[in-house]
Amino acid sequence: MPRFGFDQDALIEQFAQASARQGEALRRSVQEATLKALQGRELTLKNIKDVVKQVSGAAAQGAGQNPLGPAQMEPLLSKAVAGMDAALRQAVEANRRALQQLMDYGAGLRENQVKKAMSDIEHMEDMFFTTVRKAVAGSSGPLQGAWSQVLDKMQVKGSGTGAHATQTIEQLTEQAQTALREGRAMGLKAAQTLLDSYAALASGVLIGMSQGMQGDAGGEESAARPRKRK
């Protein structure tokens, strides 16, 4: 049986002991920790926010114990934020696939559950940045500046989460409009069952997606680094 949640103490310790050369290891650890925590919950925006808060807080606590100076820590913090971004991009993709299933049954954009899910996707990036900023607000002065630099740079550039969310909204909206034009009939009973348990459906999709846990949604990391099989 899979184990959900993540080891906060282990993540704190990893940040506290990390050297300047371990940025990629931190990115992978943060991505994996975020995904593991998400897999144990229904995939609602509130639950995703709680996970981002927990992971950010662990990273900030560990970074605050690291003897490296802010200049050396900033690239590591950047990798940490990138790890969360990659995990949230997968959460967006899980929502996209779940909504795709609903629309295959004929559910439209006016369904309350669909509207809420689309709204959650649309607000994912804003929630991400706001939550991380609040979670690391208690960092020491110099390190607080490093966190701010990292987040400011990513906000200007745009996150992978935000880009995928925008693409998802556009694709699903187009699909729904096409279905409406074609007059697709809704399989009411099956569709209503899925609608009533949407967040659990999306969570199940994420679990299925994350069996390979390496790399981002594009699969670049898993292609570059083969997984060890148990």
N, C-alpha and C positions, 0 to 999 in steps of 0.2 A: 504494500500500500504506500502511496506517496506521502511524504511528510511536508506539511505546509508551514508557513511562517519562516522567519529567518532568525539567526543567532545574533542578537544585537551586540552582545559582549564580544563575540568574535570579530564583528565588523569594526567595532570601536578599537579593539586591539590592533587590527590590521592597519587602520589609519594612524594609530599612535606610533607604530613601529615602521611605517613605510619609508623607504628611501626615495630619493628624487628620481630613481630609475624605475620605480614600480607603478607608474601611472596606469599602464595598460592592465596590470593585475587588479588594481583598484577598480578600474572601469568595469571589468568583468564581474568582480565580486559585488559591486553595487547593483549592476543589472540583474544578476542572479538573485540577490537578496530581495530586490523589489518584486521580481516575478514570483518568487516563492511566497512572499507575503500576500500578493494579489491573488494567488491561486486558492488561498483558503477562504476567500470572501466572495460574495456576490459582487459583480463588477459594476457597482454604482459609483457615481462621481464622489460621493461622500466617503465611501470605502477606499477609493483610490487616493483621495486626499489624505486620509489617515495613514496610509502606507507611505506616501511621499514624506509626510511629517516625521514618521518614525525613522525611516532610512536617512533622511537629511539630518535629523537630530543625532543619530549614531555617528554619522560621518563627521559632523561638526564637533562632537565630543572627542572623538579620537584625534581629529586634526589638531584640536586645542592642546593635546598632550604631546604632540610631536615636536621634537627639538628643532626641526628645520625652520628657517625663517620664512616670512610671508612670500618673498620672491621665489623661493624653492617650493613652497606649498601651493602656490597658485596653479601651476600645471596639474598637480595632483587633484586639486579641487575641481578643476575643469573636467578631468576624467570622471570624477564622481558624478557630476551633473550630467555628463554625457551618458553614463551608465543608466541613470534614472530615465533620461530622455529615451534611450533605446527600449527600455522596458515599457514605458508608457506608449511608445509607438506600437508595440505589440498589443497593448490593451486596446488601442484604437482599432487595430486590425481585427482583434477578436470581436469587438462591437460591430465592425463592418460585416464580418462573416455571419454573425448572428442576425443582423438586420437583413442581410441578403436572404437568409432562410425564411424570415418572416415575409419578405416581399415575394419570394417564390410561391408562397401560399396565397398571395394576393393582398396582403396587408398594405395599407396606404399610409401616406404621410400624416393623415388626420387622426390615426389611432393614437390614443394618449401615450401608450408605452413607446411607440415609435417616435413621437414628438419629443418625449423626455430623453430618450437615448440619443437622438440627433442633437438636442441641446447640450447634453453632457459632452458629446464629442466636440462640439463647437467651442465649449468653454475649457477643454482639457489643458490647452497650453497656458491660458491665463491662470488657471488653478495651480498648475505646476510651478510657475515662477513665483506666484504670490506665496504659496505654501513653503517653498524652499527658503525664500527670504525671511519669512517669519521664524522658521525652524532654526536658522543659523544666526538669528539676531543677537543671541547671547554670547556669541564668540568674542574673543579678546579683540581689542582695538585694531591692531595690525592685521589680524586674520579676518576680521569683519570686512576690512577694506579689500582683502583678496577675494573673499566670497562675492562682494559687490561687483568687483571687476569682472569676474567670471560670468555672473548672471547678466550684467549689463551687455557684455560682448555677445552672449548667446541670444539675448532678446533682440539686439540689433540685427544679427544674422538670421534669426529665426530658428526654432527647434525642429527636429525631425518629427516630433509629435504634432506640432502645429501644421507642418506641411502635409503630413499624412491625413490629419483631421480635415483640412480644407479639401483635399482630393476626395476623401471619403464622402463628405457632404455633397459634393458636386456629383459624384458617381451615383449615389443612392437617390438623390433628387431626380436625376435624369432617368434612372430606372423606374422610379415611381410614376413619373409623368408618362413614360412610354407605356407602362402597364395600364394606366388610366385611359390612354388613347385607344389601346387595344381592347379595353373593356374586360380585362381578366376577372373572372369570378373568384371570389374568396372561398376557400374551403373553411367555412366558419368554425367548425368544431376543432379541427387541427390547428388552425391559425390562432384561435382564442386561447388554446392551451399554451402555445408558445408565447403569446403576448402576456399572459398572466404570470409567466415565470421568466420574463426576458432577462433580468440581471443574472439569474442562475444559468440560463442558456449561454450568455456571453462568457460567464466564468468558466463553464465547461469547455467552450471553444478555446479559451486561453490555455487551459490545462492541456488540451489536445495539441495546440500549437507549440507549447513549451516543452515537449518531451525532449527536444534537442537542446534547449537552454543555452547553447553557445551562440554568440553573435546577435546582431539586430535582426529586424524583420526582413531585411534584404538578404540575409544569409551570408554576408561577406565574411564575418568572423568565423563561422563554422566551416566555410570553404577554405580559409587560410589555416585553421587549426583543427585537425581531426579530433573527434571526441574519443575518449577512452570508454570502451564498453564494459559494463559490469558483468 
